[in-house]
Amino acid sequence: MHTMHTICAMNLPLSPSLSARRRWSPALAAIACAACLLAPASHASEVSLLAGSFDGYHNLTAAWQGDPFWQHAFASGRLDLSLEASAGRAFGPAGQPGAPLWHVGLTPFLRWWFSPDNAVEAGIGANLFSGTHIGSKNISTAYQFGDSIGLYHRMASSPWGIGLRFTHYSNADIKRPNPGQNYLQLRVGYELR
């Protein structure tokens, strides 16, 4: 599996000022492109849109999930592993300081298909945010781990799917404060077959 040594080693002191965001926008775009290039050499199997919130904070994310690069069939289901590249925007509560933040990420996802169209999924990945302040939170580092768990259902005889995912972003106490961000997200997916 490809790794993200370059992105994981980054701890960019991104300022929330407008000039700093403009300065780092090309870097974020380059990282998003690199995430797609690091994905396994296969066509995209699924694109999805995730929208959610928690405790007044909101997140809107677009994701690309490649074909599984490992899978194993069991008598009671199937287990597979794929890579998801994502880009999104996180918003603080209305009326609070702190501009919305852009983020890009790369996450390996393990899916347990307990029936042909239903799965439980879990992933832990690397994410880079465009700043360190959102709403009243100081997240300390632009680099954040993203932990996700969810349920997914593919519509029978259709390329569409729907799911529910809980995602937690945190810097794992690399630097404090580390308040974390949580999002309960509705997910709509479309298979590119």
Residue pairs with C-beta under 8 A, 6 or more apart in sequence:
1 69
1 83
1 108
2 38
2 39
2 40
2 83
3 38
4 35
4 38
4 106
4 126
6 34
7 31
7 34
7 35
7 106
7 126
7 128
7 143
8 126
8 143
10 128
10 142
10 143
11 141
11 142
11 143
11 174
11 175
12 24
12 27
12 128
12 142
12 143
13 132
13 142
14 20
14 21
14 24
14 129
14 130
14 131
14 132
14 142
15 21
15 131
16 98
16 99
16 131
16 132
16 133
20 131
21 99
21 102
21 130
21 131
24 130
25 102
25 130
28 102
28 104
28 128
28 130
31 104
31 128
32 85
32 87
32 104
35 85
35 104
35 105
35 106
36 64
36 85
38 83
38 106
39 64
39 66
39 83
39 85
39 106
40 66
40 67
40 69
40 82
40 83
42 66
42 67
42 69
43 66
43 67
43 192
44 64
44 65
44 66
44 192
45 65
45 66
45 67
45 68
45 82
45 191
45 192
45 193
46 64
46 65
46 161
46 189
46 190
46 191
46 192
47 62
47 63
47 64
47 65
47 189
47 190
47 192
48 62
48 63
48 65
48 161
48 187
48 188
48 189
48 190
49 60
49 61
49 62
49 63
49 187
49 188
50 59
50 60
50 61
50 62
50 63
50 88
50 165
50 167
50 185
50 186
50 187
51 58
51 59
51 60
51 61
51 185
51 186
52 58
52 59
52 165
52 167
52 183
52 184
52 185
52 186
53 59
53 183
53 184
54 181
54 182
54 183
54 184
55 182
56 92
56 93
56 94
56 135
57 90
57 91
57 92
57 93
57 134
57 135
57 137
57 181
57 182
57 183
58 90
58 91
58 183
59 88
59 89
59 90
59 91
59 167
59 181
59 183
59 185
60 88
60 89
60 91
61 86
61 87
61 88
61 89
61 103
61 185
62 86
62 87
62 88
63 84
63 85
63 86
63 87
64 84
64 85
64 86
65 82
65 83
65 84
65 109
65 189
66 82
66 83
66 84
67 82
68 80
68 81
68 82
68 111
69 81
69 82
69 83
70 80
70 81
71 78
71 79
71 80
71 81
72 78
72 79
72 80
76 114
77 112
77 113
77 114
77 115
78 112
78 113
79 110
79 111
79 112
79 113
80 110
80 111
80 113
81 108
81 109
81 110
81 111
82 108
82 109
82 111
83 106
83 107
83 108
83 109
84 105
84 106
84 107
84 108
84 109
84 123
84 125
85 104
85 105
85 106
86 103
86 104
86 105
86 106
86 107
87 102
87 103
87 104
87 105
88 102
88 103
89 100
89 101
89 102
89 103
90 100
90 101
90 103
90 129
90 134
90 181
91 100
91 134
91 135
92 98
92 100
92 134
92 135
92 136
92 137
93 135
93 136
96 135
96 136
97 133
97 135
97 136
98 133
98 134
98 135
98 136
98 137
99 131
99 133
100 134
101 129
101 130
101 131
101 134
102 129
102 130
103 127
103 128
103 129
103 130
103 144
103 169
104 127
104 128
105 125
105 126
105 127
105 128
105 146
106 125
106 126
107 123
107 124
107 125
107 126
107 146
107 148
108 123
108 124
108 125
109 121
109 122
109 123
109 148
110 121
110 122
110 123
111 119
111 120
111 121
111 152
112 119
112 120
112 121
113 119
114 120
117 153
117 154
117 155
117 156
118 151
118 152
118 153
118 154
119 151
119 152
119 153
120 149
120 150
120 151
120 152
121 148
121 149
121 150
121 151
121 152
121 163
121 165
122 148
122 149
122 150
123 146
123 147
123 148
124 145
124 146
124 147
124 148
125 145
125 146
125 148
126 143
126 145
126 146
127 143
127 144
127 145
127 146
127 169
128 142
128 143
128 144
129 139
129 142
129 143
129 144
129 169
130 142
131 142
132 138
132 139
132 140
132 141
132 142
133 139
134 181
137 179
137 181
138 177
138 179
139 169
139 171
139 177
139 178
139 179
139 180
139 181
140 171
140 174
140 175
140 176
140 177
140 178
141 171
141 174
141 175
143 171
143 174
144 169
144 170
144 171
144 181
145 169
145 170
145 171
145 172
146 167
146 168
146 169
147 167
147 168
147 170
148 165
148 166
148 167
148 168
149 165
149 166
150 163
150 164
150 165
150 166
150 185
150 187
151 163
151 164
151 165
152 161
152 162
152 163
152 187
152 189
153 161
153 162
153 163
154 160
154 161
154 189
154 191
155 161
155 162
159 190
159 191
159 192
159 193
160 188
160 189
160 190
160 191
161 187
161 188
161 189
161 190
161 191
162 186
162 187
162 188
162 189
163 186
163 187
163 189
164 184
164 185
164 186
164 187
165 184
165 185
165 187
166 182
166 183
166 184
166 185
167 182
167 183
167 185
168 180
168 181
168 182
169 180
169 181
169 182
170 178
170 180
170 181
171 178
172 178
